[in-house]
Amino acid sequence: MPATRAKVMSRESGRRGRATIVARAATPLDQRPIQEIWVEYQASRTQAMRNYLMEKFLPLVRYNAERIYARLPDEVDIEDLMSAGLFGLMDAIDAFDLDRNVKFETYCAPRIRGAILDELRAMDWVPRLVRSRSAKVESARQKFEMKNGRRPTDQELADFLQLVPEEFEKVKRDSSAVGTHSITRKFASSDGTRELREIDVVKDEAGSSPLLEMQRRDLKDMITKGLSRAERLIVILYYYEGMTMKEIGSTLDLSESRVSQMHSSILARLKAQMQHRTPEFEPDDD
């Protein structure tokens, strides 16, 4: 079976993206010792030799990218991490020095991880200082819970961190930075061909429900049914316009005591009218 060399490709597999190694035909360089190839590359710096080294060590990019990706939320794309890792690999190849007697795999791993972490920091909208403070507060909270078996109060957490109240409020505020996530990410598994996404289940606070509007209209008609013109005006002016009993009396040419008496009478009738219909307004548990 002929020798082969590998090229890394990325694809999505389930919840996590996985890197897949696809075999490719071997080249004459595969028959030569890697040390000899490094010596020739550092002497000539040819593009062909550099491309060969890139392809040979691509699995290191995949390995480090997957290790970091395993601890990240779903919003992060593994392909972005691998792209950043490739730049780290290229820099490592250009800067590698044979005279140091260090294996290239050992030398390039920190470079690849550093490039990936730099990309993650660039993608993060929260400053590093805020992240650091957030981690500090969360670590202190966990230690307190493990020691005392309960969540700490703000004062207890401040004492645990040995911070004065003013400084603790600043740290607490910085550590409470709002997080973000994509509304197009997968929400749940679906039996159909179309995936259920976050945007499909987000409640539209601005929209109105036709059923709710109809219920409100029916309730309003039921409440105002049987009221005289003066009684309807009292309800509207008092509850919707925010007028006082005295102001309503001046508007309707009635005394303040008469308005108050009519208001009490209206409430008593509405209460008696609504008592037997209360179950209609209770939320449906189904």
Sequence and secondary structure as in RCSB ss.txt:
>XXXX:A:sequence
MPATRAKVMSRESGRRGRATIVARAATPLDQRPIQEIWVEYQASRTQAMRNYLMEKFLPLVRYNAERIYARLPDE
VDIEDLMSAGLFGLMDAIDAFDLDRNVKFETYCAPRIRGAILDELRAMDWVPRLVRSRSAKVESARQKFEMKNGR
RPTDQELADFLQLVPEEFEKVKRDSSAVGTHSITRKFASSDGTRELREIDVVKDEAGSSPLLEMQRRDLKDMITK
GLSRAERLIVILYYYEGMTMKEIGSTLDLSESRVSQMHSSILARLKAQMQHRTPEFEPDDD
>XXXX:A:secstr
   EEEEEEEEEETTEEEEEEEEEE  GGGGS HHHHHHHHHHH  HHHHHHHHHHTHHHHHHHHHHHHTTS TT
S HHHHHHHHHHHHHHHHHH  GGG   HHHHHHHHHHHHHHHHHHHH  S HHHHHHHHHHHHHHHHHHHHHSS
   HHHHHHHHT  HHHHHHHHHHHT      TTSEEE  SSSS EEHHHH   SSS  HHHHHHHHHHHHHHHT
T  HHHHHHHIIIIIS   HHHHHHHHT  HHHHHHHHHHHHHHHHHHHHTTGGGGS    
